Amino acid sequence: MRHGDKVNNLGRKTAHRHALMMNLAISLIQHKRIFTTLAKAKALRGYVEPIISRSKENTTHNRRLVFSLLRDKESITELFGTVGGKVGNRPGGYTRVIKTGFRAGDSAEMAMIELVDFNDLYTQNKNAGKTAEPKKKTRRAGTTKKVTAKKTTEEQPAEE
């Protein structure tokens, strides 16, 4: 029985699963976006997020801890250089998992996992929305409302 066991074993022994997560994490750091099965993407999210949190502070201790998990010098250089600089002010949630459908061969559910700050489509839209119009808080719980200019009596045509 697996009561309280929260690890998805992915049909592999422990050493094989750790090697799989290490290789997926290296690929994600180097390419910023990978396609894999949904189960592997969800398992990878729990593996790579603490590693990315370590990259926010570039110390020898953190580099050695991350190297013990990744074992790839190029990806660690990329992680502490490019990735660590972009996620420096983000409090967490560095990855995004998007379902992409089913694989043709075995109908496995596929997903794309990507680093959030490296997707230009989402970041451009987010920045454009913030600068367009200020939003005003309303009395309703948490809803926002666009501020519109009210017409004054001088702007309206006078009725005769």
N, C-alpha and C positions, 0 to 999 in steps of 0.2 A: 504494500500500500504506500502511496506517496502523499500522505497527509502533510500539508504545510510545506511541500517541496515546490518552490517557486521558480526553479530552473527548468527551462525548456531544453531537454537533452538533445533534440534535433536528430534522434536516431543514431547517435554517435557515442563512443566512449569519451572519457574526460579529456585525454590528451588530444584526440582528434578534434574535439569541440573547441579546445583552446587554440589549436593551430588554425582552425577555420575562422574563429573570431579575430585572431591576430591578422590573418591575411585579408579578411574583409575590411578591418579597420585601416590597414595600410593602404588598400585600394581607395577607400573613402577619403582618406586624408590627401592622397596624391591627386585623385581625379575630382574630388568635391561632390560627386554624384555617381551612384552605382545602381544597377538593376539586379535584384535578387528575389528570392521568394519572400513572402510576407513574414513567415515565421523567422527566417534568418535576419530580416531587417529589424524586426522587433527585438530579437535577442542582441543584435549588434548595437542597437540604440543604448541598451543598458551597459554594454561593454565600453563604448567609445565616449560616452558623455563624461564620465569621471576623468578619462584621459585628457579630454579637451579642457576640462576645468583645471587640470594641472598645468596646462600650457599657458594659462593666463599670467603665471608668475614664472619668469625664466630664471630658475636657479639650478645649480648643479644637482642638488638633491632631487628636484622634480624631473630633470632630464634623465637621471639614472632610474627613477621609478618608472617613467614612461618607457625607457629603453628595455626594462625587464619585461614589459608587456608587449612591445612591438618588435624589437630586435631588427630594426631597419633604420640606419643612420639618415638616409635621405628623407624618409617620412618624418623623422623627428625634427630635422632641420626645417622642413616645411611647416610642421605643426607649431613649433615655437616661434617661427618667423611670421609667415603669412597668416595662418589661422589664429594664432594667439593674439596677434595685433587686431584682428577684426572682431574677435569675440570678447575683447578685454572688458567692456562695460556691460555685457549681457549676463544676467544672473543665472542663467541655465537655459535648457531647451535649445541646444545647439543643432539638433538634427530634426528633419521633417521626413515622415514616411507617407508616401502617396501610393495608393493602390493603382495598379495599371492594368488589371484584367487577369486573364488566365493563360497559362502557357499552352501551346498547341499540343505538345507531345503527351503530357500527362495531366493536363488541366490543373496544375498547381497554381495557387493564387500568387501572382507576381506583384512586386512593389518596387518603387524607386525610393531610395533613401539618399538624402542630400544634406549638406551643411546649409543652414538657414541663411547665413549672411552672404553666401556666395551665389545666390539666385538673383539675377538682375531684374527679372520680371516682377517679383514680389517687392523688392526693395525700392524700385523706381515708383511703383504705384503707391506704396506707403508714403514715400517722401512727397510725392505730388499731392496727395490728399491732405497732408498736413499744412502745406503752404497755400492751398487754394482759398479756403474760407475758414475763419475761426468758428468754433462751435460753442454754443451756449448751453449750460446745464439747465435743465428744467426741474420742476418740483417732483416729477415722476421719478420712480426709482431707477437711476442709472441711465435713463434715455437722454439722448442729446438732440439738439435741434439747431438747424442752420440759422444764423443771424441774417435777417433780411432788413433792408432799409425801408422805413415807413415813408409813405408819401405825405408831404405836408399840404396844406391848403393852397400854397402858392403854386405847387407843381400841378395840381388838378385844375382843369379848365373851369372857369366860373360860369354858372348857369344864369342866363338872363331871361 
